[in-house]
Amino acid sequence: ILFHLSNFSRFFVDQTNTTIYQIVSTAFQSPVYVGLYVLAMVIVALHVSHGFWSLFQTAGLNHPKYMPAIHVGGLLLSLAFGLGFGFLPIYIAFIA
């Protein structure tokens, strides 16, 4: 989180002539940074997947009949987040 904030937050960056797009596109010119960011998104996706089904378990809403669907829902949600946020640096670095 601190790595992300130090690179993308306007709190740490000179706000006079730079836009968020310029900050992001400059950061994603480094293949190492792109790789680290995509790896971080994979970790976040795994965390979201676990957190989704764990939410139902913690709330006492885990039932053997519904938990397989909840696991699949958590996996689909985490894939959507992981692919969505993981595609951004790849798009900016290699396509835009």
C-alpha positions as CSV (number, residue, x, y, z in Angstrom):
1,I,0.0,0.0,0.0
2,L,2.8,2.4,0.9
3,F,4.6,1.6,-2.4
4,H,1.4,2.3,-4.3
5,L,0.7,5.5,-2.5
6,S,4.2,6.8,-2.8
7,N,4.0,6.4,-6.6
8,F,0.4,7.3,-7.4
9,S,-0.8,9.6,-4.7
10,R,-0.9,13.3,-5.4
11,F,0.0,13.7,-1.7
12,F,3.6,12.8,-2.5
13,V,3.9,14.3,-6.0
14,D,4.3,17.9,-7.2
15,Q,0.8,18.9,-8.2
16,T,1.6,21.8,-10.4
17,N,1.8,20.4,-13.9
18,T,1.3,16.6,-13.7
19,T,-1.8,14.6,-14.2
20,I,-2.6,11.3,-12.7
21,Y,-2.4,9.8,-16.2
22,Q,1.1,11.1,-16.6
23,I,2.2,9.7,-13.2
24,V,0.7,6.3,-14.0
25,S,2.1,6.1,-17.5
26,T,5.5,7.1,-16.3
27,A,5.5,4.5,-13.6
28,F,4.4,1.7,-15.9
29,Q,7.2,2.3,-18.4
30,S,9.3,0.1,-16.2
31,P,8.8,-3.6,-16.9
32,V,9.9,-4.4,-13.3
33,Y,7.2,-2.1,-12.0
34,V,4.6,-3.6,-14.3
35,G,5.6,-7.1,-13.1
36,L,5.5,-6.1,-9.4
37,Y,2.1,-4.5,-9.9
38,V,0.6,-7.5,-11.6
39,L,2.0,-9.8,-9.0
40,A,0.4,-7.6,-6.3
41,M,-2.9,-7.8,-8.1
42,V,-2.7,-11.6,-8.1
43,I,-2.1,-11.5,-4.3
44,V,-5.0,-9.1,-3.8
45,A,-7.3,-11.3,-6.0
46,L,-6.4,-14.3,-3.8
47,H,-7.1,-12.2,-0.7
48,V,-10.5,-11.1,-2.1
49,S,-11.4,-14.7,-2.9
50,H,-10.7,-15.9,0.6
51,G,-12.3,-12.8,2.2
52,F,-15.6,-13.3,0.2
53,W,-16.3,-16.8,1.4
54,S,-14.9,-16.1,4.8
55,L,-17.4,-13.3,5.2
56,F,-20.2,-15.8,4.9
57,Q,-18.5,-18.2,7.3
58,T,-17.9,-15.5,9.9
59,A,-21.5,-14.3,9.7
60,G,-22.7,-17.9,10.3
61,L,-24.2,-18.1,6.8
62,N,-22.1,-21.1,5.7
63,H,-24.3,-24.0,4.7
64,P,-23.0,-27.1,3.0
65,K,-25.6,-26.5,0.2
66,Y,-24.6,-22.9,-0.6
67,M,-20.9,-22.8,0.2
68,P,-19.8,-24.3,-3.2
69,A,-21.7,-21.5,-4.9
70,I,-20.2,-18.9,-2.5
71,H,-16.7,-20.2,-3.3
72,V,-17.4,-19.9,-7.0
73,G,-18.8,-16.4,-6.5
74,G,-15.7,-15.4,-4.6
75,L,-13.5,-16.8,-7.3
76,L,-15.3,-15.0,-10.0
77,L,-15.3,-11.7,-8.1
78,S,-11.6,-12.0,-7.4
79,L,-10.9,-12.8,-11.1
80,A,-12.8,-9.7,-12.1
81,F,-10.8,-7.5,-9.7
82,G,-7.5,-9.2,-10.5
83,L,-7.9,-9.2,-14.2
84,G,-9.3,-5.7,-14.3
85,F,-6.6,-4.0,-12.1
86,G,-3.9,-6.3,-13.5
87,F,-4.7,-5.4,-17.1
88,L,-4.2,-1.7,-16.5
89,P,-0.4,-1.6,-16.2
90,I,-0.1,-4.1,-19.1
91,Y,-2.3,-1.9,-21.3
92,I,-0.4,1.3,-20.4
93,A,3.0,-0.2,-20.8
94,F,2.5,-2.2,-24.0
95,I,-0.6,-0.9,-25.8
96,A,-1.2,2.8,-25.0
